[in-house]
């Protein structure tokens, strides 16, 4: 189980300037996973990927 409070969160470089931001969480408690959250609702739901799945997700989004 990820400890979300212990993750280091950063805004995606692809986030819009209008406040519609996605934040990526990583850190020692997430060695094998990457978490995503909406910056407007940091206590809301998180989407968690295994690192290989996250790489595939990012590659696919970049190709659109």
N, C-alpha and C positions, 0 to 999 in steps of 0.2 A: 504494500500500500504506500502510495506517495504521500509525503508530508508536504502539502502545498505551501505551508507557511515557511518552509525552509528552502524553497526554490528561489533562485535568482530570476526575476522577471524582467524582460526587456521588450520594447515595442518592435514589431516587425518593421524592417526597412521598406516593406511594401504597403504599409498602412497609409490610409488616406489622411490628408491634412484637416479634414472636417470632423475629427474626433472619432471616426469609425476605425478604431485601432484594434489590432490583434496583438496580444502579448504572448511571448514564448517563455516557458519556464523550464529551467534546467538546473543542475547542481548535483552535489554528492549524493543526495537522497534519490536522485533520478538517473543513476548511471545508465540504465537500460531503457529509459523512457524520456519522452518529451511531452510537455503539457502545453495546451493553448487555452487562452481565456480572452474574454471581451474586456478591454481596458475600462469601459464604462461601468462594468459590473464585476469587479475583481473577486467578490465573494460568491458569484454565481457558478454555474456549471463550468467544468473544464473538460476539454477533449484531450484524451491521453493516447499517445502512439508509442509503440515500440520503436526504437531508433531506426531500424531498417524500413518500417512502415512509414515513418515520418519522412525519410529521404524520398521514398516513392511518391508520397503525397506532394511534397514540395516540387519534385521534378515534374509531376503531372500538372500542377497549377502553373508553373512557369511555361509550360508548353501551350497553354490556352491562349 
